[in-house]
Amino acid sequence: IPPSFKWHDFLHHFSNSYISFFSYDVQREWVYKFWKDRERILADHDPDKIDKDDRLMSAPMYKDSFFSLVSETLFQDDPDALFLSEKIYKPIAYRHPFMVVGSMGTLRHLRYLGYQTFPEMFDESYDQEYHPQRRWEMILRNLESWRQLSHDEKMQKYDSVRDKLKHNFEVFKNARGRHEKDIVGVLSQLSSHSVEIH
């Protein structure tokens, strides 16, 4: 995000809005209005030298930031809809703290899997919020709170979770075999029952 980005306008719009930000038409219209009269944004890298794969995250991107804001695949109000994609595992693999823009219970599920989250850095109560717009507003408040910290305060918070970053990496590194065993166990249970598929 370029330094010229107007966070105040962005946060003000979402904190005072009762629109459904899930509607494509509303999103398109808002983005158009927001950027229509804004100044020109210049890339900080030569566009011809940027890898076109938007899924690529290089080590310097993690090294030069305090945390990742992970936009997971699902972000809705169905408490049974929880999906973890590669997006959440990238900061874990790079030993990076994270907040997740995802379904309710995403952090709880990660803790169930053995990962540790970062209440030292953020108010993680957003993970328990059922309503997506309120969850989003709570995440935005976290971002605004973080923005207001001094560099030293950010460093202190980051330093306080270094052991968790190592722990999460170890869980991630050793997870492959565990998940394969879980899948084999579930398939074994299914095969021992006569299940008709219609």
N, C-alpha and C positions, 0 to 999 in steps of 0.2 A: 504494500500500500504506500503510495507516494506521500511525502511529507505534506503536500498541499491538500490531501484528502480532508474533507470537512467532517470530522467525527461528530462535532456538535450537531450539525444538520442531520446526519445519519441517525444518531442516537435519539435526537428529539423526535424525528419522524416515527420511529418504531415505538418509543415509550409513550407517545401520545396518540397512537393510531389504533383504531378498532377495526381496521380492514382485515380481510383474510389474506395473509401474505403467501398463501399456498396457491392462490388463483394465478394462472399464467398471465391473464390479461392485466390484472392488478400489478403484478410484478413488472411486466413490460412497461406499463404506463408510468409507474413510479420511477423506474430506472431512467426512462426517457426524460421525465421532468427533472429528476435530480441532476442529470448530466447535461441537459440541454444548454444551459447558460453558464456552465462551469468553465474554468480555464482549461487550456490544453494540458494534457498530462504527457510528460516525456518519460520514456522508458529509461531505466538506469543502466541498461545493457543494450548493445547493438542487437536489434531483432534478428538479424541474419546469423548471429552467433548463439542464439538461444535454442536449446534442444526443444523440438516441437512436441515431445511427449510430455503432456501436462501431468503425468503420473510420476515423473522422475523427480526425486527429491535428493539433492546432493548433500553430502556431509557438511559443507560450509553453511547451507541454509539452516541446519540445526545448530551448528556451532555458533552462529551469529545471532541466535535468538534465545529467549528464556523458556519458551514453551510453544507447543503446537496447538492450534485451534483446529480440531479434527471435525470435518463435516461428514458425518457418517451417511450411509445410503438412506436409512429411514429416519424420519423425524415427524412423528405423528402422534395421535392420541389413542392408539390401540395398545393397551398394555401387554398384549400378547405378541406384538410385532417388534421383535428385537433381532437385529442382524448386525453382526460384526464382520466388516470387510477388511481388506488389506490396509485400508486407510488408518485404522487404529493401531495396527501392528507396526507401521513405519516408525512412529516416534518411539515405540517400545524398543524396536530393534536398534534405533540410533541413540538409545538412552536419553530420552527427552521427555520432560513433563508434558502433560496435555490436559486440555478441556475438550469435551465432546459435545458437538451439536448432533444429538442423536435421540433415539427414543427414550422414554422414561425407563429407568432401570439399567441403562447401559453400564454405568460405573459399578452398580451393584453386581451385575453379571461378571464384569471383569474381576472384581474382588473374589467372587465365587470361583473363578478360574485360577485364583492364586496371585493375581496381580495386585499391586498396591496403587492407590490413587493419591491425590495431592491436596488434601484439605488444608495443609500448611500454606498453600499458595492461593487457593480459591475457595469460595463458599460453594461447596458441592451439593447444597440442598436443591439446586436446579434439577439434579438427576431424579428427584422424587416428585417433581411437578408433572401432573397428568396433562394439563392443558398446554399444547405446543407454543402458543403465543406467549403465555406467561413464562414458560421454560426459556424461550428465546430472550425475553426481557431480562430474566435473571442472569443469563449468560452475558448479555450486553452490560449489565451492572458490574459483573466480574471484570470485564474488559476495561470499563471505565475506572474501576477501583485500581486495577493494575497500572493503568496509564498514569494515575496520579502519584504513584510511588516514586521515590527517588531511585537513582541507579543503585545506590548502596542498599536500600531496602529490598530491591529486586534481587540483588546478589545474595543477600542473607536468606531470602526465601528459597532461591535456587539451591544454595549450599545446603539448606536444611533437608533437601530431598535426595541428595546424591546417593545415599545408601538404597533408597527405594528404586532409583534408576538402575543400579546394579542388580538388585533383586529381580526387577521386572525383566531385565535382559536374560537372566539365568532361567526364569520361568519360561520365557519365550523360546530360548535355545533348546530347552528340554521338553517342550510341549508336544512336539511331533509324535513321539512314541506314545505319549499318554492319550492323545486324541485318537490315534489308530486303535488302541486297546478299547477305548470307549465305544467306538464305532463297531468293532468286532463283537463286543458284548451286546450291544443293541441288536445287531443282526442275528446273533445267536438266539436271543430271546424271541425275536420275531419268527425265526425258523422253527422254534420249538412249539409254536402255536399255529393252529390252522387258521389262516387269515384269508378271507375271500375279498378280492378286489373287484369292485363293480365297474 
